[in-house]
Amino acid sequence: ADKPFNILFKNDDAGTPHNVEIKDADGKSVFKGEIFSGAAEKTYLVNALAAGTYTYACMVHPNMTATLTVK
């Protein structure tokens, strides 16, 4: 069964806003975390996602990307 999960997001950039947006293989947004300025951290609760590979990026800085694999 798919389960919700937490992402602990640590923003070490003082005075700079960041967040996490997760998109599926079709580019559809499946999660948008609150944008917040550093230095701070926030725990995002993400609803269950189907197994697969997702991209995530900062909505403020779309060049900041990574990959999330759900098993």
N, C-alpha and C positions, 0 to 999 in steps of 0.2 A: 504493500500500500504506500502511496505517496504521502509524505509528511511535510508539514510546514517546517521551516528552518530559520535560524538567525544568521545574519551577517553582522559581525562587529566591524564597523567602518571607522578607521582612525584617520582623521584629517590633520596632518602635521603642518600644513601651510597656514601660518598665522595671517589672519585677515582675508584669506582666500576661500571663496565658496566652492564646495564640491558635493557630489552625491553619487549614487549608483543607480543606473537604469539598466534593467535586464531585458534583452530582446531574444525572441526565438529565431529559428533558422530562416523564417520568412521575413524577419525584420520587424515583427509585431512586438510592441512593448508589452511585457508581462509583469513588470514591476517597476515602480518609480519611487525611489527613496527621497526623503526630504532633503533639500539642499541646505547645507549649513556651513558656516565659516569656521576655520581652524584658529588656533589649535584646539581641537575637541574631538570627541568620539561619540558615536551613536550606534545603537543596536537596531537594525532593521529586522522586522518579522516578515518573512517572505512566505506567501502561500505555497502549497505543494506544487511542484513542477514535474512534468513527465520526464522520464529518463531521456537524456540527450545532451547536446552541446548548445550552449547559449553564449551570446556575447554580452559583455556589460561595459558601460562607458559612463563617464561623467557628462551630465546634460549641459553643464556650463562649459566644459572643455572636451568636445567630442573626440579629440585626438588621444585622450587618455582612455585606453581600452584594454580589455583582458578577456579571457575565456573562462566560462563556468561549465563544468561537466557534472551533470546530475546522473547518479547511478541508481 
